Amino acid sequence: MTWIIVASSLLAGVVIGLLIGGKLSANPSRVKELEAQLRDAKETERRYRDNVSDHFSMTADLVHHMTESYREVYEHLASGAQDLCPEDVAGKLLPTKKDAAFSDEACEGEIGALVPPKDYAAKATPDQKGALSEDFGLEKPAPADD
């Protein structure tokens, strides 16, 4: 009687194991379907990256053209101001090409003229006390003659 119970339990375990294993095992059609989805996702991602790259490249070109157009309009206004207005007014309104806001020489000159602020006070002599010295600006009393 125990042999019948053991044998039937073993048989039931094998059947349940085969059923669960069949459900969990990867059938070839499902594997191929997942591989196709993966390929499609990779291709979609590659096309997206290409589109983003093309978009920013074209944006850079358009901004460059817009800057060039703005420069041409500015130079046109400056030359018109020079021709149509008195010299002192024209100089105040729009500078000419040589000192225009777009010239590289003006930018380099401005940058060269900038001096960063100092975080210390310059000393007249090396022996002079610095501004951060504890006794800076304080006069010592003269020794008393007794």
Backbone bond lengths (Angstrom), bond angles and torsions (degrees), N, CA, C in turn:
res aa  C-N    CA-C-N  psi(-1)  N-CA   C-N-CA  omega(-1)  CA-C   N-CA-C  phi
1 M - - - 1.431 - - 1.529 111.01 -
2 T 1.292 117.94 -41.10 1.459 120.50 177.61 1.530 110.93 -66.24
3 W 1.372 114.29 -33.19 1.458 116.76 178.81 1.528 110.34 -65.67
4 I 1.265 118.77 -33.52 1.457 121.87 -179.84 1.531 109.76 -70.70
5 I 1.306 116.79 -40.29 1.472 120.60 178.56 1.529 109.97 -66.50
6 V 1.327 118.00 -43.07 1.471 122.14 179.76 1.523 109.62 -64.98
7 A 1.317 118.09 -44.78 1.452 121.57 -178.47 1.526 110.83 -65.73
8 S 1.336 117.79 -41.82 1.465 120.18 -179.99 1.539 110.57 -69.03
9 S 1.325 118.18 -36.18 1.469 121.50 176.58 1.528 110.59 -65.40
10 L 1.333 115.57 -41.52 1.462 119.88 178.70 1.514 110.68 -64.40
11 L 1.323 116.80 -43.16 1.458 121.52 179.07 1.523 110.55 -64.01
12 A 1.332 117.36 -42.82 1.470 121.38 178.54 1.527 110.24 -63.56
13 G 1.319 117.48 -39.73 1.473 121.28 178.52 1.516 111.69 -64.43
14 V 1.323 117.10 -41.00 1.466 120.87 178.96 1.524 110.23 -65.13
15 V 1.341 116.67 -44.16 1.469 120.15 -179.82 1.520 110.55 -63.43
16 I 1.328 117.13 -45.62 1.470 120.51 179.12 1.530 110.12 -63.78
17 G 1.324 117.43 -40.36 1.466 121.33 178.13 1.516 112.00 -62.60
18 L 1.327 117.14 -41.48 1.464 120.45 178.52 1.528 111.29 -66.85
19 L 1.305 117.09 -39.92 1.463 120.28 178.84 1.535 111.40 -63.98
20 I 1.319 115.60 -47.48 1.478 119.78 179.50 1.531 109.97 -65.99
21 G 1.318 116.98 -42.16 1.469 120.27 179.33 1.517 111.71 -63.59
22 G 1.318 117.10 -37.26 1.461 120.68 178.65 1.521 111.71 -66.66
23 K 1.330 115.84 -37.68 1.464 119.64 178.81 1.530 111.59 -70.67
24 L 1.318 117.34 -36.93 1.464 121.36 -176.54 1.518 112.78 -85.67
25 S 1.294 117.27 -22.78 1.465 118.43 -177.16 1.520 109.43 -70.48
26 A 1.299 114.43 148.67 1.456 120.95 -177.69 1.518 108.88 -84.64
27 N 1.320 115.59 117.56 1.448 117.20 175.91 1.527 108.37 -84.06
28 P 1.321 118.39 151.64 1.472 121.39 -173.46 1.527 113.60 -59.90
29 S 1.292 119.26 -33.57 1.464 119.78 -178.75 1.535 110.96 -68.00
30 R 1.323 116.72 -37.63 1.470 120.20 178.47 1.528 110.81 -67.62
31 V 1.327 116.79 -39.94 1.467 121.16 178.17 1.521 109.95 -62.21
32 K 1.332 117.36 -44.93 1.472 120.47 179.73 1.528 110.84 -64.49
33 E 1.325 116.42 -38.25 1.460 120.21 178.44 1.534 110.89 -63.40
34 L 1.324 117.42 -43.37 1.465 120.96 179.05 1.524 111.73 -67.21
35 E 1.321 117.94 -37.71 1.468 120.86 176.87 1.519 110.87 -64.28
36 A 1.329 116.82 -40.22 1.467 120.23 177.97 1.526 110.43 -64.74
37 Q 1.339 117.47 -40.77 1.466 120.15 177.30 1.522 111.27 -63.16
38 L 1.319 117.00 -39.31 1.468 121.33 178.74 1.527 110.65 -64.49
39 R 1.335 117.19 -44.36 1.475 120.25 177.90 1.527 110.64 -61.05
40 D 1.342 116.34 -43.41 1.463 119.86 179.31 1.524 111.55 -62.78
41 A 1.316 116.99 -41.25 1.467 120.62 179.50 1.527 110.79 -64.61
42 K 1.328 116.74 -41.39 1.472 119.88 178.57 1.527 110.91 -65.05
43 E 1.313 117.28 -40.81 1.471 121.07 179.41 1.531 110.48 -66.33
44 T 1.318 116.33 -40.98 1.472 120.17 177.88 1.527 110.50 -62.88
45 E 1.308 116.92 -42.36 1.471 121.14 178.83 1.518 111.22 -64.90
46 R 1.334 118.10 -39.46 1.464 121.38 178.80 1.530 110.66 -65.11
47 R 1.339 116.59 -43.60 1.466 119.99 178.57 1.526 110.59 -63.75
48 Y 1.325 116.98 -38.77 1.464 120.90 178.45 1.524 110.85 -62.16
49 R 1.329 116.89 -45.52 1.474 119.90 178.56 1.524 110.78 -61.99
50 D 1.327 117.27 -40.77 1.466 120.19 177.97 1.526 111.10 -63.54
51 N 1.333 117.11 -41.80 1.462 120.70 179.02 1.527 111.50 -64.06
52 V 1.322 117.05 -40.95 1.470 120.29 178.50 1.525 110.35 -64.17
53 S 1.316 115.86 -42.79 1.465 120.00 179.05 1.527 110.81 -62.89
54 D 1.318 117.06 -45.25 1.469 120.65 178.36 1.526 111.31 -62.87
55 H 1.329 116.43 -40.44 1.461 120.90 -179.95 1.527 111.36 -60.09
56 F 1.329 116.79 -48.51 1.463 119.01 -177.54 1.530 111.90 -72.18
57 S 1.306 117.30 -29.63 1.464 119.67 175.46 1.525 110.12 -65.58
58 M 1.331 116.55 -45.11 1.463 120.04 179.17 1.528 110.62 -67.03
59 T 1.326 117.78 -37.50 1.460 120.93 177.15 1.523 110.73 -60.51
60 A 1.326 116.77 -42.57 1.467 120.47 178.57 1.528 110.79 -62.82
61 D 1.323 117.10 -42.11 1.465 120.06 177.99 1.522 111.15 -63.71
62 L 1.325 117.80 -43.30 1.466 120.59 -179.39 1.521 111.67 -65.45
63 V 1.317 117.43 -39.59 1.466 120.22 177.93 1.531 109.73 -65.46
64 H 1.328 116.60 -38.78 1.461 120.07 177.97 1.536 110.08 -62.62
65 H 1.327 116.94 -45.59 1.467 120.30 178.75 1.524 111.04 -64.24
66 M 1.326 117.27 -38.58 1.456 120.66 178.36 1.530 110.24 -63.66
67 T 1.319 117.34 -40.47 1.462 121.04 178.50 1.525 110.74 -64.43
68 E 1.328 115.63 -42.67 1.472 119.29 178.21 1.527 110.50 -62.98
69 S 1.328 117.97 -41.82 1.470 121.27 178.95 1.521 110.25 -64.00
70 Y 1.320 116.35 -41.72 1.460 119.90 178.70 1.525 110.20 -62.57
71 R 1.337 116.11 -40.57 1.459 120.02 178.80 1.530 110.66 -62.92
72 E 1.337 116.89 -41.98 1.461 120.22 179.13 1.522 111.00 -63.83
73 V 1.338 117.66 -42.37 1.463 120.81 178.17 1.522 109.98 -63.58
74 Y 1.311 117.68 -42.68 1.455 121.84 179.65 1.532 110.56 -61.49
75 E 1.325 115.82 -46.00 1.472 119.31 -179.83 1.525 110.90 -65.74
76 H 1.337 117.33 -36.22 1.462 120.79 177.12 1.528 110.11 -64.07
77 L 1.337 116.80 -44.59 1.460 119.86 178.30 1.527 111.24 -64.62
78 A 1.309 117.35 -38.89 1.465 120.68 179.97 1.523 110.63 -65.21
79 S 1.332 116.84 -44.40 1.469 118.28 -179.84 1.529 110.39 -68.21
80 G 1.349 117.60 -36.36 1.461 119.87 176.40 1.511 111.21 -65.01
81 A 1.328 116.67 -40.21 1.464 119.45 177.74 1.521 110.76 -64.62
82 Q 1.314 117.75 -37.70 1.464 120.75 178.45 1.529 111.37 -65.96
83 D 1.331 116.01 -37.88 1.467 120.14 -178.38 1.520 112.48 -78.67
84 L 1.310 117.91 -37.27 1.459 121.36 -169.20 1.524 114.16 -99.39
85 C 1.299 119.62 -20.81 1.465 122.03 -176.87 1.525 109.92 -111.50
86 P 1.325 116.42 158.93 1.464 118.57 173.26 1.536 109.56 -61.06
87 E 1.330 115.32 156.09 1.463 120.04 -173.25 1.527 113.09 -59.72
88 D 1.319 118.27 -41.84 1.457 118.72 -177.90 1.535 111.78 -68.14
89 V 1.322 117.37 -35.79 1.463 120.62 178.05 1.522 110.08 -72.25
90 A 1.328 117.30 -43.20 1.466 121.74 -178.82 1.522 110.73 -62.76
91 G 1.317 117.17 -39.14 1.458 120.42 178.73 1.511 112.47 -64.76
92 K 1.325 116.39 -33.72 1.462 120.04 178.69 1.529 111.88 -76.60
93 L 1.342 115.83 -36.18 1.464 119.39 -177.35 1.525 111.73 -70.05
94 L 1.303 115.22 -60.97 1.462 120.96 -176.73 1.513 109.18 -140.84
95 P 1.308 118.67 123.42 1.463 119.76 176.89 1.531 110.37 -68.52
96 T 1.313 114.54 155.69 1.466 119.27 178.57 1.517 110.58 -75.07
97 K 1.340 116.35 -178.23 1.464 120.96 -175.77 1.522 112.47 -58.47
98 K 1.310 117.93 -40.50 1.462 119.19 -173.99 1.525 113.40 -65.53
99 D 1.348 117.24 -26.92 1.456 118.87 177.89 1.524 111.50 -123.94
100 A 1.312 116.28 29.13 1.468 121.08 -179.42 1.526 110.52 -69.39
101 A 1.298 114.12 162.24 1.463 119.55 -179.14 1.516 112.45 -66.48
102 F 1.341 117.57 -20.78 1.462 121.04 -176.18 1.517 113.43 -92.13
103 S 1.332 118.17 -7.89 1.462 118.63 -174.58 1.521 110.98 -71.78
104 D 1.320 115.72 142.39 1.456 121.07 -179.92 1.524 111.18 -71.34
105 E 1.335 116.26 -32.33 1.461 118.97 -179.13 1.520 111.00 -65.08
106 A 1.322 116.52 -37.92 1.470 119.42 179.96 1.515 110.38 -64.83
107 C 1.316 116.79 -40.84 1.467 119.99 -179.31 1.519 110.82 -66.42
108 E 1.341 116.80 -42.67 1.460 119.80 -179.50 1.522 110.94 -66.08
109 G 1.340 117.70 -38.26 1.456 121.03 179.10 1.511 111.53 -66.58
110 E 1.336 116.13 -40.12 1.456 119.54 179.60 1.522 111.01 -66.33
111 I 1.307 116.70 -41.04 1.457 120.40 -178.94 1.526 110.04 -67.14
112 G 1.331 117.08 -40.66 1.454 120.84 179.72 1.518 112.15 -66.33
113 A 1.330 117.49 -28.76 1.456 120.86 -177.47 1.531 111.57 -81.31
114 L 1.299 117.87 -15.24 1.454 120.04 -179.12 1.521 110.83 -74.02
115 V 1.316 115.54 135.49 1.452 121.18 177.07 1.526 107.50 -122.18
116 P 1.296 117.71 124.63 1.473 118.07 -179.30 1.523 110.31 -68.48
117 P 1.323 116.46 150.08 1.465 119.01 179.84 1.522 110.75 -68.14
118 K 1.319 115.10 149.96 1.458 120.85 179.79 1.511 109.26 -95.10
119 D 1.297 116.51 145.23 1.457 119.60 177.67 1.530 111.21 -100.08
120 Y 1.307 115.70 22.62 1.455 120.33 178.61 1.526 107.89 -148.62
121 A 1.313 116.73 161.71 1.455 121.81 175.95 1.523 107.90 -95.97
122 A 1.307 115.80 130.53 1.464 119.51 -179.98 1.524 109.98 -68.56
123 K 1.335 115.91 141.08 1.464 121.54 179.54 1.525 109.35 -95.45
124 A 1.305 115.52 145.17 1.462 119.83 176.83 1.522 109.90 -74.05
125 T 1.327 117.33 -38.03 1.462 122.33 177.88 1.525 108.02 -133.80
126 P 1.312 117.74 157.47 1.464 118.87 179.62 1.527 113.54 -64.53
127 D 1.340 117.41 -25.49 1.466 120.55 -179.00 1.526 113.16 -80.80
128 Q 1.312 117.14 -13.13 1.460 120.93 -177.48 1.526 109.53 -67.10
129 K 1.353 115.03 142.83 1.460 120.04 178.18 1.522 109.10 -73.42
130 G 1.325 116.01 142.49 1.448 121.05 179.35 1.515 112.39 -79.82
131 A 1.327 116.34 167.09 1.460 121.36 -177.42 1.525 111.81 -66.59
132 L 1.321 118.14 -21.46 1.453 120.80 -179.75 1.524 113.09 -92.37
133 S 1.294 117.20 0.82 1.454 121.31 178.23 1.524 109.65 -67.93
134 E 1.342 117.00 145.89 1.462 120.84 -177.95 1.527 113.04 -62.60
135 D 1.304 116.60 -32.11 1.456 118.41 -177.59 1.527 112.37 -107.40
136 F 1.312 117.46 25.36 1.459 121.21 178.34 1.528 109.79 -66.11
137 G 1.293 116.83 127.54 1.456 122.41 177.43 1.513 114.79 80.32
138 L 1.323 118.60 -2.15 1.459 121.07 178.88 1.519 109.24 -97.62
139 E 1.283 114.71 135.27 1.460 118.65 178.45 1.526 108.44 -95.92
140 K 1.329 116.38 137.40 1.450 120.86 177.71 1.529 108.50 -81.35
141 P 1.327 116.18 139.30 1.473 117.20 178.37 1.535 109.86 -67.87
142 A 1.277 114.93 145.48 1.465 119.63 179.19 1.526 109.34 -68.84
143 P 1.336 118.24 142.65 1.459 119.82 179.32 1.524 110.20 -63.01
144 A 1.292 116.28 136.97 1.479 121.78 -178.27 1.518 108.91 -78.64
145 D 1.331 115.94 133.54 1.474 121.45 176.82 1.522 107.81 -86.59
146 D 1.287 118.91 122.11 1.470 122.77 178.67 1.471 111.76 -100.24
